[in-house]
Amino acid sequence: MKKYILFIALALLALSCKKENVVEDKVAGVKVGKIQIERFDDIFYNSSPQDLPRVKQQFPYLFPAGNADTVWTNKIKNPLLQELHAEVDKKFPNTNFLEEDMASLMQHIKYYYPQAPKPKVITLISEMDYANRAIYADTLVLISLDLYLGKNHRFYVDFPAYQKEEFEPSQIMPDLVTAFSQGSIAPPRDHTLLSAMIYFGKELYIKDLLIPEVADNNKIGYTKAKYDWAVANESEVWKYFVENKVFYSTDTKLIGRFISPAPFSKFYLGFDEESPGRIGQWLGWQIVKAYMENNKAVTLPQLLAADAKTIFDNSKYKPKK
């Protein structure tokens, strides 16, 4: 009997891999042309105050109206910003890897979203603007390279450790997909914890489709150790959520405990500090994946439009033991 079950499991795995290979073969055939990345960070910080009118003409959308030219010339002359620029250049002497990653991302986007335009891709220095480190705005992609210098960089000393973990080059593509997906996922229809879980589960599922080569822990911004904890404790997390009846609760504190960025999730149990933050997002991801695996006819647009209860009730999700 055990051999029969193992055979079935291996057969299903083989079919799943075959389907993924077919999709990736089709994606590889999508034509997007060469991706060229413009280094605004270099152009701006290597310029002189006299060059400013030319730079502004080249990148008008990066110079908000209402600021005197001295705002920008002072930045060019600022020793600390010039030091930051030097560190960015040291870490990213070229953007070859970004061009390859962006080309792959665009192929996947065009496969799943045929009407999506090819964006202009620009790197810059945002002066540590954590909330806007990666922007995907239809025809424009902005990547703040100063926030991907590596978690141990001395410039990040004032950031909390759990945020610094995301300041790695490996997070650029996941962050861009987060920004890209925000306009395509239906907003939650209520204020339950489940709705928030499924919203972020959809976002993470989009990452499965658009950046399949990226490690799962990087998709959600976990260290490998934190991701492994989530996998190892999946059944315990599920048990806690079920026994405490939190799925349909509208208690706003639950969002802070299980959805919002944090150093760890707050079960108020002995293992809290071992857990990763945002465990509700991770569990929502597992539920969405189960839903798509058990409802093969559902398309991506249908998934993104579906409400949380429909997905939850039809996912047949069961945590791995």
C-alpha positions as CSV (number, residue, x, y, z in Angstrom):
1,M,0.0,0.0,0.0
2,K,2.8,2.4,0.9
3,K,4.5,1.7,-2.4
4,Y,1.3,2.4,-4.3
5,I,0.9,5.7,-2.5
6,L,4.5,6.6,-3.2
7,F,4.0,5.8,-6.9
8,I,0.9,8.0,-7.1
9,A,2.7,10.9,-5.4
10,L,5.7,10.6,-7.8
11,A,3.4,10.4,-10.8
12,L,1.6,13.6,-9.7
13,L,4.9,15.3,-9.1
14,A,6.1,14.3,-12.6
15,L,2.9,15.6,-14.2
16,S,3.3,18.9,-12.3
17,C,6.9,19.3,-13.4
18,K,6.0,18.5,-17.0
19,K,3.3,21.2,-17.0
20,E,5.8,23.7,-15.5
21,N,8.4,22.8,-18.2
22,V,5.8,23.3,-20.9
23,V,4.9,26.8,-19.6
24,E,8.6,27.8,-19.3
25,D,9.2,26.6,-22.8
26,K,6.4,28.9,-24.0
27,V,7.7,31.8,-21.9
28,A,11.2,31.3,-23.4
29,G,9.6,32.0,-26.8
30,V,8.2,35.3,-25.8
31,K,10.0,38.2,-27.6
32,V,10.7,41.3,-25.4
33,G,13.8,42.7,-27.1
34,K,16.9,43.9,-25.3
35,I,16.3,45.4,-21.9
36,Q,18.4,48.5,-21.4
37,I,18.9,49.9,-18.0
38,E,19.6,53.6,-17.6
39,R,21.9,54.5,-14.6
40,F,20.4,57.7,-13.4
41,D,22.5,57.3,-10.3
42,D,25.7,57.5,-12.3
43,I,24.5,60.2,-14.6
44,F,23.3,62.5,-11.8
45,Y,26.2,62.0,-9.3
46,N,28.9,62.2,-12.0
47,S,27.5,65.5,-13.3
48,S,28.4,69.0,-12.4
49,P,25.9,71.7,-11.4
50,Q,26.3,73.1,-14.9
51,D,25.0,69.8,-16.3
52,L,21.8,70.0,-14.4
53,P,19.6,71.4,-17.2
54,R,20.6,68.6,-19.5
55,V,20.0,65.9,-16.9
56,K,16.6,67.4,-16.1
57,Q,15.7,67.4,-19.7
58,Q,16.7,63.7,-20.0
59,F,14.8,62.6,-16.9
60,P,12.0,65.2,-16.3
61,Y,9.9,62.7,-14.3
62,L,12.6,62.5,-11.6
63,F,12.6,66.2,-10.9
64,P,9.3,67.1,-9.1
65,A,8.0,70.6,-9.8
66,G,8.4,73.3,-7.1
67,N,12.0,72.6,-6.2
68,A,14.7,75.1,-6.9
69,D,17.7,74.0,-8.9
70,T,19.8,74.5,-5.7
71,V,18.0,71.5,-4.2
72,W,19.5,69.3,-6.8
73,T,23.0,70.9,-7.1
74,N,23.3,70.6,-3.3
75,K,22.7,66.9,-3.6
76,I,25.4,66.6,-6.3
77,K,27.9,68.4,-4.0
78,N,26.8,66.5,-0.8
79,P,29.8,64.5,0.4
80,L,27.6,61.9,2.1
81,L,25.5,61.3,-1.0
82,Q,28.6,61.1,-3.1
83,E,30.0,58.5,-0.7
84,L,26.7,56.6,-1.0
85,H,27.0,56.8,-4.8
86,A,30.6,55.4,-4.6
87,E,29.3,52.5,-2.5
88,V,26.5,51.8,-5.0
89,D,29.1,51.8,-7.8
90,K,31.3,49.4,-5.9
91,K,28.5,47.0,-5.4
92,F,27.0,47.4,-8.8
93,P,29.8,48.3,-11.3
94,N,27.5,47.2,-14.1
95,T,23.9,46.1,-14.5
96,N,24.4,43.0,-16.6
97,F,22.7,40.7,-14.0
98,L,19.8,43.1,-13.8
99,E,19.4,43.2,-17.6
100,E,19.2,39.4,-17.6
101,D,16.7,39.2,-14.7
102,M,14.6,42.0,-16.2
103,A,14.5,40.2,-19.5
104,S,13.2,37.0,-17.9
105,L,10.7,38.9,-15.8
106,M,9.4,40.8,-18.8
107,Q,9.0,37.5,-20.7
108,H,6.9,36.1,-17.9
109,I,4.9,39.3,-17.5
110,K,4.1,39.3,-21.3
111,Y,3.1,35.6,-21.2
112,Y,0.7,36.1,-18.3
113,Y,-0.3,39.7,-19.1
114,P,-0.1,40.1,-22.9
115,Q,-1.2,43.7,-22.9
116,A,1.5,44.8,-20.4
117,P,3.8,47.5,-22.0
118,K,7.5,47.2,-21.9
119,P,8.8,49.6,-19.3
120,K,11.7,52.0,-19.2
121,V,14.1,50.7,-16.4
122,I,16.1,53.2,-14.4
123,T,18.4,52.8,-11.4
124,L,18.8,55.6,-8.9
125,I,19.7,56.5,-5.3
126,S,16.6,57.3,-3.2
127,E,18.5,58.3,-0.1
128,M,17.3,55.2,1.9
129,D,13.6,55.6,1.1
130,Y,12.7,52.1,2.3
131,A,9.0,52.3,1.3
132,N,9.9,53.1,-2.4
133,R,13.0,50.9,-3.0
134,A,11.4,49.3,-6.1
135,I,8.7,50.9,-8.2
136,Y,6.9,49.3,-11.1
137,A,4.5,51.9,-12.6
138,D,3.2,50.6,-15.9
139,T,5.8,52.0,-18.3
140,L,8.4,52.9,-15.7
141,V,10.5,50.8,-13.4
142,L,12.7,52.5,-10.7
143,I,15.2,50.6,-8.7
144,S,16.9,52.2,-5.7
145,L,20.2,50.5,-5.7
146,D,21.2,52.1,-2.4
147,L,18.8,49.8,-0.6
148,Y,20.4,46.6,-2.0
149,L,24.0,46.9,-0.9
150,G,23.8,43.8,1.4
151,K,22.3,43.5,4.9
152,N,25.6,44.1,6.7
153,H,26.5,47.4,5.0
154,R,27.5,50.1,7.4
155,F,25.0,52.5,5.9
156,Y,22.1,50.4,7.3
157,V,23.1,50.6,10.9
158,D,19.9,52.5,11.9
159,F,17.5,50.0,10.3
160,P,16.1,47.1,12.4
161,A,17.6,43.7,11.6
162,Y,14.4,42.3,10.1
163,Q,14.3,45.1,7.5
164,K,18.0,44.8,6.7
165,E,17.5,41.2,5.7
166,E,15.7,42.4,2.6
167,F,18.5,44.8,1.5
168,E,20.2,42.1,-0.6
169,P,20.4,42.2,-4.5
170,S,18.4,38.9,-4.5
171,Q,15.4,40.9,-3.3
172,I,15.3,43.3,-6.3
173,M,13.1,41.1,-8.5
174,P,10.7,40.0,-5.7
175,D,10.3,43.7,-4.7
176,L,9.5,44.6,-8.4
177,V,6.9,41.9,-8.6
178,T,5.3,43.1,-5.4
179,A,5.1,46.6,-7.0
180,F,3.8,45.2,-10.3
181,S,1.1,43.0,-8.6
182,Q,-0.4,45.8,-6.6
183,G,-2.6,47.0,-9.4
184,S,-3.8,43.6,-10.5
185,I,-5.1,42.0,-7.2
186,A,-8.6,42.7,-6.1
187,P,-8.5,44.5,-2.8
188,P,-9.9,42.7,0.3
189,R,-13.7,42.8,0.5
190,D,-13.7,42.9,4.3
191,H,-11.3,43.5,7.2
192,T,-10.9,39.9,8.3
193,L,-7.5,38.4,8.9
194,L,-8.3,35.8,6.2
195,S,-8.8,38.5,3.6
196,A,-5.4,40.0,4.3
197,M,-3.8,36.5,4.3
198,I,-5.3,35.7,0.9
199,Y,-4.4,39.1,-0.6
200,F,-0.7,38.5,0.2
201,G,-1.0,34.9,-0.7
202,K,-2.1,36.0,-4.2
203,E,0.9,38.4,-4.4
204,L,3.3,35.6,-3.5
205,Y,1.6,33.2,-6.0
206,I,2.2,35.8,-8.7
207,K,5.9,35.6,-7.8
208,D,5.7,31.8,-8.3
209,L,4.6,32.5,-11.9
210,L,6.7,35.6,-12.8
211,I,10.0,34.7,-11.1
212,P,9.9,30.9,-10.7
213,E,13.7,30.6,-10.6
214,V,13.9,32.7,-7.4
215,A,14.1,30.8,-4.2
216,D,10.9,30.7,-2.2
217,N,12.5,32.3,0.9
218,N,13.6,35.3,-1.3
219,K,10.1,35.6,-2.7
220,I,8.7,36.4,0.7
221,G,11.9,38.1,2.0
222,Y,12.8,35.5,4.6
223,T,16.2,34.2,5.5
224,K,16.6,30.5,4.7
225,A,16.4,29.7,8.4
226,K,13.2,31.6,8.8
227,Y,11.6,30.0,5.8
228,D,12.6,26.6,7.1
229,W,11.0,27.4,10.4
230,A,7.7,28.2,8.6
231,V,7.8,24.9,6.7
232,A,8.7,22.8,9.7
233,N,6.0,24.5,11.8
234,E,3.2,24.7,9.2
235,S,0.9,22.3,11.0
236,E,1.4,24.1,14.3
237,V,0.7,27.5,12.8
238,W,-2.5,26.1,11.2
239,K,-3.6,24.5,14.4
240,Y,-3.1,27.8,16.3
241,F,-5.2,29.8,13.7
242,V,-8.0,27.2,13.8
243,E,-8.1,26.7,17.5
244,N,-8.1,30.5,18.2
245,K,-10.7,31.1,15.4
246,V,-8.8,34.0,13.9
247,F,-9.6,33.6,10.2
248,Y,-12.8,35.6,10.2
249,S,-11.8,37.9,13.1
250,T,-11.7,41.6,12.4
251,D,-9.5,42.4,15.4
252,T,-7.0,44.9,13.9
253,K,-4.3,43.7,16.3
254,L,-4.1,40.4,14.3
255,I,-2.8,42.3,11.3
256,G,0.1,43.6,13.3
257,R,0.8,40.2,14.8
258,F,0.7,38.0,11.7
259,I,0.6,40.2,8.5
260,S,2.6,43.4,9.0
261,P,6.5,43.4,8.7
262,A,7.9,42.6,12.1
263,P,11.0,40.7,13.6
264,F,8.7,37.8,14.5
265,S,5.1,36.8,14.6
266,K,3.2,37.1,17.9
267,F,1.5,33.9,19.0
268,Y,2.3,34.9,22.6
269,L,3.9,31.5,23.0
270,G,7.4,30.4,23.9
271,F,8.6,30.0,20.3
272,D,7.6,33.5,19.1
273,E,11.1,34.8,18.7
274,E,12.0,31.8,16.5
275,S,9.2,32.5,14.1
276,P,9.4,34.8,11.1
277,G,7.3,37.9,10.9
278,R,4.3,37.9,8.4
279,I,3.6,34.3,9.0
280,G,0.0,35.0,8.0
281,Q,1.2,36.0,4.6
282,W,3.2,32.8,4.3
283,L,0.1,30.7,5.3
284,G,-2.1,32.6,2.9
285,W,0.4,31.7,0.2
286,Q,0.1,28.0,1.0
287,I,-3.7,28.2,0.8
288,V,-3.7,30.0,-2.5
289,K,-1.3,27.4,-4.0
290,A,-3.5,24.6,-2.7
291,Y,-6.5,26.3,-4.3
292,M,-4.8,26.5,-7.7
293,E,-3.6,23.0,-7.5
294,N,-7.1,21.7,-6.7
295,N,-9.0,23.9,-9.1
296,K,-7.1,23.4,-12.4
297,A,-9.7,25.3,-14.5
298,V,-9.2,28.5,-12.6
299,T,-7.3,31.1,-14.6
300,L,-5.0,33.7,-13.1
301,P,-7.4,36.6,-13.6
302,Q,-10.2,34.5,-11.9
303,L,-7.9,33.8,-9.0
304,L,-7.0,37.5,-8.6
305,A,-10.6,38.5,-8.6
306,A,-11.9,35.8,-6.3
307,D,-12.8,36.6,-2.7
308,A,-10.9,35.1,0.2
309,K,-13.8,32.9,1.5
310,T,-14.2,31.3,-1.9
311,I,-10.5,30.5,-2.1
312,F,-10.3,29.3,1.5
313,D,-13.4,27.0,1.2
314,N,-12.3,25.5,-2.1
315,S,-8.6,25.2,-1.5
316,K,-8.8,21.8,0.3
317,Y,-5.7,23.0,2.1
318,K,-4.1,20.7,4.6
319,P,-0.8,21.5,6.3
320,K,2.1,19.1,5.6
321,K,2.7,16.9,8.6
